[in-house]
Amino acid sequence: MLIFRGTRICVLAISVCLTSLPMIQPASAAVISTETAIEMAERQGRIDHINEVLARESVQSTLIRYGVDPVDASARVDALSDAELQTLEQQLEQLPAGGTGVVEVVGIVTIVLIILELLGVTNFFSEF
């Protein structure tokens, strides 16, 4: 009787596995080149660097003062092309190492606002 019960459980488990087999999706993966991996890492590094600047309290207060949500600005940075990210990062690298002054913060905010305006996220410049 005990062997019969174990057989029934085994048959039930196998039938459940076989009926659920068509529902399992195969994993698909592709090999990427070293150049692609390096480009992806550089892009993520640029995004992280720009988001660090946008995370500063002075930059966030300036963005809020101009009516731009800092969360939206960070989301838009993720959507920028590689060329736009490189240009924006070069602008940030020209800032003084000790911190940002008022002129630099206004420059950064202006660049971000222009990019957001071009992408259609804000209507800041059309109000003037």
C-alpha positions in Angstrom: 0.0 0.0 0.0 2.8 2.4 0.9 4.6 1.7 -2.4 1.4 2.2 -4.3 0.9 5.7 -2.7 4.5 6.7 -3.5 4.0 5.6 -7.1 0.8 7.7 -7.4 2.6 10.8 -6.0 5.5 10.3 -8.4 3.1 9.9 -11.4 1.2 13.0 -10.3 4.4 15.0 -10.0 5.7 13.9 -13.4 2.3 14.7 -15.0 2.3 18.2 -13.5 5.9 18.8 -14.8 5.0 17.5 -18.3 1.8 19.6 -18.5 3.6 22.8 -17.4 6.6 22.2 -19.7 5.1 24.1 -22.7 4.6 27.1 -20.5 8.3 27.4 -19.7 9.9 30.0 -22.0 13.5 29.4 -23.1 16.0 32.0 -22.1 17.6 34.0 -25.0 20.9 35.7 -24.8 23.3 37.2 -27.2 27.0 37.6 -27.0 28.1 41.3 -27.0 31.4 42.6 -28.1 34.0 44.1 -25.8 33.5 47.5 -27.4 29.8 47.4 -26.8 30.4 46.5 -23.1 32.8 49.3 -22.7 30.4 51.8 -24.4 27.6 50.7 -22.1 29.9 51.1 -19.0 31.0 54.6 -20.2 27.4 55.6 -20.8 26.4 54.5 -17.3 29.4 56.3 -15.8 28.3 59.5 -17.6 24.8 59.2 -16.4 25.9 58.6 -12.8 28.2 61.6 -13.0 25.4 63.9 -14.3 22.9 62.5 -11.7 25.5 63.3 -9.0 25.5 66.9 -10.0 21.7 67.0 -10.3 21.5 65.5 -6.8 23.1 68.5 -5.2 20.8 70.5 -3.2 21.7 73.8 -4.9 21.0 72.4 -8.3 17.7 70.9 -7.2 16.5 74.1 -5.6 17.4 75.9 -8.9 15.5 73.3 -10.9 12.5 73.6 -8.7 12.6 77.4 -8.9 12.4 77.1 -12.7 9.5 74.7 -12.4 11.4 71.5 -13.3 10.9 68.4 -11.2 14.4 67.0 -10.3 13.0 63.4 -10.7 11.9 64.3 -14.3 15.3 65.8 -15.0 17.1 62.6 -13.9 14.7 60.5 -16.0 15.4 62.7 -19.0 19.2 62.3 -18.5 18.7 58.5 -18.8 17.0 59.1 -22.2 19.7 61.3 -23.7 21.7 60.1 -26.6 25.4 59.3 -26.2 26.5 62.5 -27.9 24.2 64.6 -25.7 25.5 62.9 -22.6 29.1 63.5 -23.7 28.4 67.2 -24.3 26.7 67.7 -21.0 29.5 65.9 -19.2 32.1 68.0 -20.9 30.2 71.1 -19.7 30.2 69.7 -16.2 33.9 69.0 -16.3 34.7 72.6 -16.9 33.2 73.6 -13.6 35.6 74.4 -10.7 36.7 71.4 -8.6 35.9 73.1 -5.2 32.2 73.4 -5.9 29.8 75.3 -8.1 29.1 78.9 -8.1 25.9 80.7 -9.1 27.0 81.1 -12.7 27.8 77.5 -13.1 24.6 76.3 -11.5 22.6 78.6 -13.8 24.6 77.2 -16.8 23.9 73.6 -15.8 20.2 74.4 -15.3 20.1 76.2 -18.6 21.6 73.3 -20.5 19.2 70.9 -18.8 16.2 73.1 -19.5 17.3 73.5 -23.2 17.5 69.7 -23.5 14.2 69.2 -21.8 12.6 71.9 -24.0 14.0 70.2 -27.2 12.6 66.9 -26.0 9.2 68.4 -25.4 9.1 67.7 -21.6 8.8 71.4 -20.5 7.4 74.6 -22.0 9.8 76.9 -20.1 11.1 78.9 -23.0 7.8 79.2 -24.9 6.3 81.2 -21.9 8.6 84.2 -22.7 
